[in-house]
């Protein structure tokens, strides 16, 4: 069984070389303000009822447009954000999301000086309190918090190992275990977020059965 699990994990990691954050060009392991803020923006976008690739495209477009900090996002006009979102696969949610991002940026700036590391410290590095504070951002609920913590755990040790429900369901389908500790034991700490991304990708692509059967 251990050999079969190792083979499935190897196939998962082979088909998914990068996490979603890495696809955006973000290195969350640096634990610096810009990647953390942009990943919060991405978590907001991924939370909507929209395809993951569309959300990723929109998040990349906001980054490429220079809206990389809370100040830059807040200073952009509502229309500027709408146009970026609309042109990059987010047409159905562009107007509402533009407003959400304004409020996210302003709250990040006003409450934490634009630096989400200050949220972490305000929470005393307690995962439950961090979740509560994160959910104070417009458009971020438990799903958005799960998305954020899934990849931030590479830098915020208090969350490791963390796996969201959808990743765990996919892992269960592949007989890889049904809890975060079991999954974390299959890869290095650095590769754990990528394994979770690979599980989500396989689920979204309808490839779980194929992966299970080799």
Secondary structure, 3 states (H helix, E strand, C coil): CHHHHHHHHHHHHHHCCCCHHHHCCCCHHHCCHHHHHHHHHHHHHHCCCCCHHHHHHHHHHHHHCCCCCHHHHHHCCHHHHHHHHHCCCCHHHHHHHHHHHHHHHHHHHHHHCCCCHHHHHHCCCCHHHHHHHHCCCCCCCHHHHHHHHHHHCCCCHHHCCCCCHHHHHHHHHCCCCCCHHHHHCCCCHHHHHHHHHHHHHHHHCCCHHHHHHC
